[in-house]
Amino acid sequence: MKTILILTDNLPNQINGVVTTYRNIVTEAELDGYTVHCITPLNFRHIDAPGYPEIKLSLPIGMGSLINNISPDFIHIATEGPIGLYARNYLSFHGIRHNTAYHTKFPEAAKKIIGIPEWLTWLYIKWFHKHSGKVLTTTNSMVRTLKAAGLDTEIISWTRGVNREVFNSSYRTKHDQIVLLCVGRVSLEKNLESFFEIKYPNSIKIMVGDGPMLDIYKKKYTDVQFVGSKQGKELAEYFANADVFVFPSRWDTFGIVMIEAMACGTPVAAYPCQGPLDVIDRGVTGCINTTLVDAIESCLTISRNVVETTSKKWTWRHAWEIFRDNLVSVNKRDNKL
């Protein structure tokens, strides 16, 4: 039985695409007989990042001992935060082979949130992934982006999936108004104000999610229904009862919420940028336009049955197979890592 170690700066109970991805990867791996261990901020003292509590800052003292005690066959670094950084340095120093993932447009986010120039963050990203056996990223366009940025290691396009036992159209009920839905972290970099400012006849706007900008946006956009964070069946009900799922973000590399909406039969309206361009089948599962109102208008003509059927190509089994096939065996020396 092979053992996989995943190192991440996310807490297991956080609600975001990265946590969702690894939760499902672990499930699929265990179904195939693998043992999976995760090193997270729970293993160390950690604090919330100032002004951004979703980001955890850990002090990963003793990580080397943890890795040695687990003695994995494969090591995957999921994030570029403190845990990922310490693991990267430890593994590189000891010549231990591993692979990494690039999930988020880190340079763009760092500039938007705290003003760090993108070129400086790109230097860090290239350095961080330099010793990775393989870099897994979300889509083919992100592979091209990373190569253009100067990453010279092997880069693999890695898909995402949907749990169809949870996300499906069975929860849909009749309603009179057009329901426009957005789901995500309520934070500055998500470009949510483009959704909040939409004016569409006979419609209501619903925002699902929590985040550092929630209280500010609640006061500013009183016509939007802010319902907080939702999970599981409750989230699926919001997806299924939306007429259009609006995805205003310009910086997500994939956007799992888009395919969760599609699985519930709801078409997606988005901007023509990375993420939507890779995920949406234009005119089939959603519409892309430089104007969200025009994208919404087009989405309302799409068959919900076609959206749901077409979305079945997104599976966690396929995502796991790509992950599994691109694991990199560690080098073990003297029965120790």
Buried (B, 14 or more C-beta within 10 A) or exposed (E): EBBBBBBBBBEEEBBBBBBBBBBBBBEBBEEEEBBBBBBBBEBBEBEEBEEBEBBBBBBBEEBBEBBEEBBBBBBBBBBBBBBBBBBBEBBBEBEBBBBBBBBBBBBBBBBBBEEBEBEEBBBBBBEBBBBBBBBBBBBEBBBBBBEEBEBEBBBBBBBBBBBBEBBBBEBBEEEEEBBBBBBBBBBBBBBBBBBBBBEBEEBBBBBBBBBBBBEEBEEEBEEBEBBEBBEEEEBBBBBBBBBBBBBBBBBBBBBBBBBBBBBBBBBBBBBEBBBBBBBBBBBBBBBBBEEBEEBBBBBEEBEBEBBBBBBEBBBBEBBBBBBBEBBBEBEEEEEEB
